[in-house]
Amino acid sequence: MRTTPVAVIAVSLALGLSALGSACDGGSGGVIPGEDDGGASTSSGGSSGGSSGGSSGASSSSSSGTTSGSSSGSSSGGSSSGGSSSGGSSSGGSSSGGSSSGQVDSGCFPNTVPNGSQCHENGPNPPPNSPPNTPCCDGVCNHGSTPSVCGCSTANQYCSDYDLAGLYGTDCCPGLECLYLATGYVCHTRLADGQKCYQSNGNCADDICNGITDLCGASPVGSQCTANQDCGGGSTCKIDLGPPGVCCYADGLNCTSDGQCCNGVCDSSTGKCGCGANGDGCTRATDCCAATGPKCNSMNKCGCVLAGATCGVTADCCSGAVCNSATTQCGCSMIAGACNVLGDCCAGLTCGAGKTCCRAAGGACGAGTDCCSGSCKGNNTCN
């Protein structure tokens, strides 16, 4: 009977255990799903090489495959390079595999392109063959540069003009707007009153870029203007023959001088712009509209005083009527009416001793009460 030498049995057992260990390492998670297989191969190689190399010392006459595995395992994959440094984390783990996928970028959404990368963004109704929008880190494909790049613009960085912004949205970071300033379109906060606005209302916090001063903010009353928005304090821009006009107050608004009012009249009795109509208060003739004369009567009312209305002087009364001193009303007194002077009585009458209007001697009468003497003769004349 032929017997197998003990040394041969030992070598065979060692080779079998080595192969079994290699197979277990390869099937128990050496290759991480979705990562590079190279790390797993190196790890497996190191494990195999280590095991093989361990038994290699027992017999120098082992197979060439075993010797090759031992050499490769000790120099590259044994414990230092293949076990932890090369295959475990550096090459196949998170550093190389994560970055190559574009998914690991601090501050960005997953599966996005880092800021500063060139990007593409479609406008409305793109053609069917147009490439998809680039998924930028912060969601902004910035058209303020050529070519477009991912990432919003910070203060004083360039941005696309209003036409492009209408198609794609703003290029500016939150809190900023794309303004047209000295250097062109840049991201900036809106400008405060008094700052140069380059004839663009949208540059100003109050949406007013003054057409005369080219500064944000309206001008006070009395200033030159090109449009109503140039005028502050409730004033409007009055333009006669052509711009520039002047900022002034419309009728009914408070005023302190004629020059503040668009019609040139600050009614001193009311303190408001605008001339007064008949019966309105006044302190001077110019407070009253031209249709009234202009006339401010002694009662401080615009226009003349009608018959029977209270008056101060004869000049107050309409149509040449007298201001009756006895009645303080416009209009003369008839027979038996009150009077203080001759002028209080209507034509043909006189002011009698009893302070009533009557007919003098020789005047026509119908009764004695018509006559200042109290006697009406038979021929209907006063004694």
Buried (B, 14 or more C-beta within 10 A) or exposed (E): EEEEEEEEEEBEEBBEEBEEBBEEBBEEEBBEEEBBEBBBBBBBBBBBBBBBBBBBEEBEEBEEEBBEBBBBBBEBBBEEBBBBEBBBEBBBBEEBBEEEEBEEBEEBEEEBBBBEBEBEBBEEEEEEEEEEBBBBBBBBBBBBBEEBBBBBBEEEBBBBBEEBBEEBBBBBBEEBBBBBBEEEBBBBEBBEBEBBBEEBBEBBEBEBBBBBBEBBBBBEBBBBBBBBBBBBEEBBBBBEEEBBBBBBBBBEBEBEEBEBBBBEBBBBBBEBBBBBEBBBBBEEBBBBBEEBBBBBBEBBBBBBBBEEBEBBEBEBBBEEBBBBBBBEBBBBBEBBBBBBEEEBBBEEBBBBEEBBBBBEEEBEBEEEEBBBBBBBBEEEBBE
